Amino acid sequence: MNKDLFQNDHITGNSQIGFEFRGLFKDDENVLLTKLGDVLNRDVTFSNIKYKLLEPTEHQAVLIQDGKYCIIKTPQYTYYEALFILPKILELLKSLKDNKNSYLYLRVGFNKDFCDLDQLNVMKFALEFNEDFVLKHLTDLTLDGSFEKLTDIKPLNLDSCVDTIKKRMDGLKYEDNEIYGIDFSTIKLGYVVFKYAEEIDYRNKWEDILKCLSHTVITLYNSSVSYDFSDDEKKKIEELDEKYKELSKTFGCYELFKDKYKGIKLTKDLNTDSMDIDLIFPSIKEKLFDIVVKNGIKEAEINYDSDISRLQLKNIEVKKCYHISGVDIVDSELTNCTIKDCDIYDTKIEKSSVVKCNLFGYANCKDSKFTDCFVSRNIKLKDCRVTGALGKMGGIMNGGSLKDTTIITSMADIADDVDKTNVNEIQ
């Protein structure tokens, strides 16, 4: 008998798997509740997202109404019961009206006396996890920028370049991670969340999901029971540390930065004088690191506005950027990006997540999510989700949804096909 196969069966057999899935179902909630009881082998209770949300218990799943969509959360199952439940969930998801905005998340944990996920070595997991295998068997969400590859290990900031990269990866255990296919921030609840199955074709996916689940379970276990690195892993960490230490030297002064990143046109108050830029470079190098290293923006006009102590990016066309924050963005195009705390002017946005930003000027935005944002009069949104109690919607909107937010009725033009949930109106 293959000892590795026996050991792997022992590991998966001691895991616990829960499910969370979302979709636009054809059935009304009463019919769906009945179907879910049969599919999930548990009682199912209804919870409206407008009010206090219920959470699943050991013997009860939860159906949450979220506008036109339904979210279902299950308790944790034993691994073998989960294998029985999974194909029935996939069969149910095959009947969705549309796969858009749907997902199937797997909550992966272990029996408490078998493996303690609190001991997980995230760096070891990232080195051992075959993410390409998962993306191949499900759908490659990194191609359109939905996710950043967890296994593309990068420093968190300029300071961490001179620290060990392992310290940066360990920090993922304590952060909400919307940009990765594995969310470690739920470890305190006894599981991590496997999120790679978003908007996939749920037909004939049982075997593929099972392979990816098994690989994830075994990698989690191996990375939790032993904190020690193999010789190959130690070598890889040393190579990464050396790479980013060398990179940090590029940000030592403006001359070195200018030689390395020739596609970046840097100005101070629209002035190209090198002496002026030399003086302000130490105060902006951290944000420049975010722009060119974390976000991979290698061509841009970047101006430092000394009146507001803020960088302004102009004429950028970027895809798959996950860390754009705290800057002004002007006359640009952003696709598959995550943008936070920015003022955005005359910029086209598609398939992106925009959080706590202000949008001004004229622009078309499509298939994006806006959370706690101010959207001014001439911004056009199509098939977007707008949410957040701090947000103010004053733009033009067709399709999509408004939830838990405010419409400025004197400015906004909201089409009849926009789904509205718990929306306030002000003049």
Legacy VTK file of the C-alpha trace (Angstrom):
# vtk DataFile Version 3.0
C-alpha trace
ASCII
DATASET POLYDATA
POINTS 427 float
0.000 0.000 0.000
1.182 3.520 -0.831
2.049 5.089 2.565
1.675 8.650 1.245
-1.797 7.852 -0.071
-2.778 6.364 3.298
-1.384 9.409 5.128
-3.244 11.786 2.806
-6.509 9.931 3.391
-5.895 10.192 7.127
-5.372 13.979 6.824
-8.404 14.668 4.626
-10.530 12.373 6.780
-9.818 14.579 9.802
-10.712 17.805 8.026
-13.955 19.737 8.290
-15.518 21.480 5.301
-18.215 24.145 5.249
-19.827 25.850 2.268
-20.953 29.344 1.402
-22.496 29.999 -1.995
-24.263 32.881 -3.712
-26.374 33.140 -6.799
-29.457 34.386 -8.603
-31.821 31.443 -8.212
-34.927 30.786 -10.284
-36.993 29.577 -7.311
-38.727 31.819 -4.788
-37.415 31.689 -1.229
-39.984 29.141 0.044
-39.261 26.649 -2.739
-35.538 27.276 -2.351
-35.692 26.670 1.411
-37.303 23.277 0.789
-34.706 22.335 -1.830
-31.848 23.450 0.403
-33.044 21.240 3.255
-32.725 18.207 0.983
-29.400 19.333 -0.520
-27.643 20.305 2.708
-29.037 17.574 4.967
-29.748 20.248 7.591
-32.586 22.491 8.650
-32.384 25.856 6.890
-33.521 29.158 8.380
-34.153 32.468 6.613
-32.243 35.650 7.446
-32.793 39.055 5.794
-29.631 41.048 5.168
-31.462 44.261 6.215
-31.582 43.054 9.787
-29.348 41.187 12.206
-27.816 38.280 10.337
-27.976 34.748 11.634
-24.984 32.437 11.410
-25.105 28.684 10.784
-24.996 26.320 13.733
-24.003 22.667 13.902
-27.486 21.544 12.912
-28.745 24.514 10.902
-27.807 26.315 7.687
-28.815 29.885 6.834
-30.385 31.404 3.715
-29.706 35.157 3.437
-31.638 37.366 1.015
-29.286 39.930 -0.536
-31.384 41.937 -2.984
-32.098 39.660 -5.944
-29.392 37.250 -4.823
-29.374 34.570 -2.159
-26.411 33.627 0.024
-26.380 30.241 1.722
-24.049 29.425 4.616
-23.719 25.900 5.985
-22.237 24.472 9.163
-18.925 22.614 9.045
-19.312 19.026 7.841
-17.007 16.088 8.269
-14.920 15.608 5.146
-16.883 12.565 3.996
-20.281 14.176 4.546
-19.014 17.229 2.629
-18.144 14.933 -0.305
-21.760 13.744 -0.240
-23.134 17.307 -0.058
-20.861 18.972 -2.647
-22.280 17.372 -5.856
-25.801 18.259 -4.719
-24.762 21.899 -4.238
-23.179 21.925 -7.696
-26.371 20.487 -9.177
-28.336 23.308 -7.536
-25.898 25.940 -8.832
-26.247 24.600 -12.368
-29.794 25.979 -12.377
-28.812 29.593 -11.613
-30.320 32.238 -13.884
-26.827 33.609 -14.437
-23.358 32.738 -13.094
-22.473 36.444 -12.800
-21.723 37.478 -9.192
-22.062 33.865 -8.058
-19.519 31.968 -5.988
-18.889 28.782 -4.075
-16.549 29.208 -1.104
-15.159 26.287 0.892
-14.368 26.780 4.589
-11.520 24.395 5.360
-10.633 23.402 8.929
-9.724 20.345 10.998
-10.925 18.382 13.983
-9.675 20.308 17.014
-7.622 17.442 18.435
-5.986 16.717 15.057
-4.546 19.997 13.756
-4.377 23.535 15.148
-4.617 26.099 12.323
-3.399 28.784 14.726
0.041 27.247 14.170
-0.148 27.711 10.387
3.094 28.917 8.784
1.702 31.064 5.942
5.071 31.396 4.237
5.500 27.622 4.178
1.961 27.257 2.825
2.630 29.760 0.020
5.807 27.920 -0.965
4.134 24.486 -1.003
0.717 25.435 -2.395
0.342 24.596 -6.106
-1.800 27.583 -7.009
-1.328 27.051 -10.746
-2.905 23.596 -10.339
-5.965 25.152 -8.678
-6.312 27.932 -11.263
-6.033 25.409 -14.098
-8.741 23.128 -12.728
-11.236 25.859 -11.787
-10.865 29.193 -13.529
-7.880 31.518 -13.562
-9.244 34.502 -11.657
-5.801 36.122 -11.780
-6.111 36.695 -15.539
-8.854 39.316 -15.189
-7.470 40.669 -11.942
-10.115 39.242 -9.618
-7.313 37.839 -7.470
-3.625 38.409 -6.990
-1.635 35.195 -6.877
-0.878 34.271 -3.286
2.247 32.471 -4.448
3.674 35.631 -6.066
5.316 36.628 -2.815
5.916 40.373 -2.499
6.931 42.684 0.343
4.158 44.627 2.044
5.989 47.961 1.928
9.428 49.482 1.423
10.476 48.884 5.036
9.682 45.165 4.774
12.200 44.835 1.926
14.987 44.909 4.485
13.128 42.517 6.789
12.447 38.845 6.167
9.688 38.182 3.632
8.345 35.529 6.006
7.286 38.250 8.465
5.182 39.875 5.739
3.466 36.574 4.866
2.713 35.760 8.497
0.831 39.055 8.645
-1.793 37.587 6.284
-3.169 35.607 9.234
-4.460 38.840 10.712
-5.690 40.734 7.627
-8.898 40.621 5.614
-7.727 39.417 2.223
-10.199 40.029 -0.566
-7.453 39.935 -3.190
-6.251 36.357 -2.584
-7.920 33.037 -3.314
-7.250 31.896 0.264
-8.471 34.063 3.151
-6.485 33.303 6.312
-8.150 35.963 8.481
-10.810 33.459 9.634
-8.247 31.198 11.317
-9.498 32.462 14.675
-12.837 30.824 13.749
-11.113 27.508 13.054
-10.926 27.547 9.271
-9.562 29.318 6.192
-11.739 30.212 3.193
-11.013 28.778 -0.263
-12.398 31.358 -2.725
-11.215 30.276 -6.171
-14.638 29.073 -7.388
-16.193 32.412 -8.404
-18.454 32.775 -11.439
-17.358 29.373 -12.767
-19.315 26.981 -14.938
-20.591 24.675 -12.190
-21.295 21.803 -14.582
-18.911 18.850 -14.402
-16.788 20.549 -11.718
-17.129 18.024 -8.910
-13.897 16.153 -9.663
-11.897 19.356 -10.239
-13.096 20.943 -6.988
-12.366 17.721 -5.109
-8.770 17.638 -6.404
-8.226 21.277 -5.430
-9.838 20.769 -2.033
-7.715 17.719 -1.258
-4.516 19.537 -2.233
-5.474 22.537 -0.077
-6.314 20.394 2.957
-3.019 18.491 2.799
-0.958 21.666 2.262
-2.691 23.373 5.208
-1.974 20.386 7.423
1.690 20.110 6.413
2.148 23.849 6.989
0.556 23.726 10.429
2.063 20.648 12.072
5.645 21.565 11.141
6.948 25.114 11.250
10.341 24.061 9.878
11.315 24.812 6.291
12.923 22.338 3.933
16.354 23.173 2.503
14.730 24.150 -0.814
12.270 26.424 0.977
15.049 28.081 2.972
16.942 28.729 -0.254
13.853 30.272 -1.870
13.298 32.563 1.128
16.922 33.684 1.045
16.630 34.444 -2.677
13.475 36.499 -2.114
15.027 38.387 0.803
18.100 39.213 -1.261
16.005 40.272 -4.254
13.956 42.764 -2.256
16.905 44.094 -0.300
18.530 44.958 -3.631
15.272 46.485 -4.829
15.076 48.709 -1.745
18.387 50.323 -2.742
16.656 51.723 -5.836
14.636 53.960 -3.522
17.708 55.337 -1.784
17.660 58.556 -3.818
15.914 60.109 -6.785
18.815 59.508 -9.211
18.770 55.742 -8.589
14.983 55.658 -8.870
15.035 57.645 -12.141
17.623 55.309 -13.667
15.624 52.210 -12.727
12.127 53.414 -13.668
12.564 55.407 -16.841
8.842 55.226 -17.699
7.898 57.250 -14.595
7.800 61.003 -15.215
8.057 62.558 -11.736
7.349 66.237 -11.044
6.842 68.534 -8.046
4.034 71.031 -8.568
4.376 70.188 -12.281
8.035 71.254 -12.153
10.701 68.813 -13.408
13.600 70.445 -11.531
15.736 67.582 -10.129
16.860 69.549 -7.081
13.250 70.115 -5.986
12.442 66.444 -6.500
15.568 65.371 -4.585
14.305 67.308 -1.575
10.858 65.711 -1.493
11.921 62.199 -2.583
12.481 60.826 0.972
8.920 61.777 1.917
7.303 60.172 -1.154
9.463 57.085 -1.737
7.165 54.826 0.320
4.168 55.757 -1.809
6.260 55.439 -4.987
7.159 51.917 -3.866
3.442 51.123 -3.598
2.875 52.416 -7.114
5.756 50.832 -9.027
6.450 47.642 -7.031
3.223 46.576 -5.337
1.033 47.712 -8.239
3.506 47.214 -11.072
2.826 50.614 -12.643
5.948 51.284 -14.691
4.666 54.095 -16.928
2.887 57.144 -15.505
2.970 60.887 -15.011
3.276 61.389 -11.249
3.088 64.848 -9.734
3.604 65.757 -6.084
1.204 68.540 -5.102
2.903 70.305 -2.193
-0.269 72.220 -1.260
-2.026 69.010 -0.243
1.053 66.757 0.236
-0.356 64.191 -2.162
0.719 62.314 -5.279
-1.327 62.651 -8.452
-1.240 59.972 -11.150
-2.210 60.920 -14.688
-2.680 59.034 -17.945
-2.249 55.543 -16.543
-3.789 52.462 -18.145
-3.502 49.633 -15.682
-4.899 46.167 -15.120
-4.655 43.911 -12.113
-3.562 46.437 -9.472
-4.635 45.640 -5.932
-3.068 48.265 -3.696
-3.813 51.703 -5.194
-4.575 54.002 -2.261
-4.182 57.528 -0.987
-3.497 59.231 -4.339
-5.343 61.309 -6.937
-6.008 59.603 -10.281
-6.655 61.725 -13.384
-7.553 60.925 -17.033
-6.857 57.215 -16.665
-8.280 53.742 -17.294
-8.437 51.164 -14.501
-9.457 47.536 -15.057
-9.545 44.756 -12.454
-8.144 46.990 -9.730
-8.697 47.627 -6.042
-8.723 51.361 -5.301
-9.049 52.861 -1.812
-9.090 56.398 -0.377
-8.494 58.113 -3.714
-9.921 61.146 -5.503
-10.634 60.041 -9.058
-11.176 62.431 -11.972
-12.349 61.645 -15.522
-11.277 58.015 -15.207
-12.823 54.929 -16.785
-13.232 52.031 -14.336
-14.159 48.415 -15.151
-14.372 45.222 -13.097
-12.841 46.877 -10.050
-13.449 47.382 -6.338
-13.556 51.057 -5.316
-13.614 51.845 -1.595
-13.961 55.222 0.167
-13.187 57.199 -2.979
-14.599 60.357 -4.550
-15.412 60.283 -8.271
-15.579 63.565 -10.195
-15.745 64.785 -13.771
-17.012 62.651 -16.665
-16.453 58.902 -16.812
-17.997 55.538 -17.652
-17.755 52.790 -15.047
-18.837 49.201 -15.603
-19.150 45.926 -13.687
-17.556 47.356 -10.538
-18.307 47.578 -6.831
-18.352 50.959 -5.080
-18.278 50.953 -1.283
-18.694 54.157 0.779
-17.945 56.329 -2.266
-19.160 59.740 -3.385
-20.202 59.561 -7.041
-20.770 62.938 -8.697
-23.334 64.003 -11.289
-21.720 63.036 -14.603
-20.287 59.655 -13.628
-22.102 56.852 -15.480
-22.357 53.441 -13.808
-23.509 50.318 -15.651
-24.131 46.975 -13.933
-22.315 48.128 -10.798
-22.919 47.407 -7.119
-23.075 50.514 -4.932
-23.156 50.048 -1.183
-22.077 51.576 2.115
-23.707 53.874 4.666
-21.035 56.542 4.077
-21.597 56.609 0.315
-23.506 59.227 -1.683
-24.774 58.361 -5.157
-25.301 61.369 -7.416
-24.409 59.865 -10.778
-26.187 58.075 -13.617
-26.881 54.396 -13.038
-28.205 51.591 -15.240
-28.445 48.008 -14.021
-26.708 46.711 -10.920
-27.779 47.412 -7.356
-27.906 50.030 -4.607
-27.787 48.714 -1.064
-27.500 50.359 2.373
-26.503 53.714 0.872
-27.837 57.173 -0.003
-29.062 58.667 -3.280
-28.764 62.429 -3.910
-32.074 62.836 -5.743
-31.285 66.328 -7.036
-28.273 64.939 -8.918
-28.749 61.241 -9.524
-30.463 59.541 -12.459
-31.272 55.980 -11.425
-32.842 53.637 -13.992
-35.789 51.403 -13.117
-33.714 48.238 -13.597
-31.448 49.078 -10.617
-32.160 46.802 -7.645
-32.590 48.882 -4.459
-32.269 47.613 -0.891
-32.465 49.844 2.196
-31.707 53.056 0.287
-32.015 56.556 1.759
-32.785 59.642 -0.318
-31.602 63.220 0.202
-31.851 66.372 -1.915
LINES 1 428
427 0 1 2 3 4 5 6 7 8 9 10 11 12 13 14 15 16 17 18 19 20 21 22 23 24 25 26 27 28 29 30 31 32 33 34 35 36 37 38 39 40 41 42 43 44 45 46 47 48 49 50 51 52 53 54 55 56 57 58 59 60 61 62 63 64 65 66 67 68 69 70 71 72 73 74 75 76 77 78 79 80 81 82 83 84 85 86 87 88 89 90 91 92 93 94 95 96 97 98 99 100 101 102 103 104 105 106 107 108 109 110 111 112 113 114 115 116 117 118 119 120 121 122 123 124 125 126 127 128 129 130 131 132 133 134 135 136 137 138 139 140 141 142 143 144 145 146 147 148 149 150 151 152 153 154 155 156 157 158 159 160 161 162 163 164 165 166 167 168 169 170 171 172 173 174 175 176 177 178 179 180 181 182 183 184 185 186 187 188 189 190 191 192 193 194 195 196 197 198 199 200 201 202 203 204 205 206 207 208 209 210 211 212 213 214 215 216 217 218 219 220 221 222 223 224 225 226 227 228 229 230 231 232 233 234 235 236 237 238 239 240 241 242 243 244 245 246 247 248 249 250 251 252 253 254 255 256 257 258 259 260 261 262 263 264 265 266 267 268 269 270 271 272 273 274 275 276 277 278 279 280 281 282 283 284 285 286 287 288 289 290 291 292 293 294 295 296 297 298 299 300 301 302 303 304 305 306 307 308 309 310 311 312 313 314 315 316 317 318 319 320 321 322 323 324 325 326 327 328 329 330 331 332 333 334 335 336 337 338 339 340 341 342 343 344 345 346 347 348 349 350 351 352 353 354 355 356 357 358 359 360 361 362 363 364 365 366 367 368 369 370 371 372 373 374 375 376 377 378 379 380 381 382 383 384 385 386 387 388 389 390 391 392 393 394 395 396 397 398 399 400 401 402 403 404 405 406 407 408 409 410 411 412 413 414 415 416 417 418 419 420 421 422 423 424 425 426
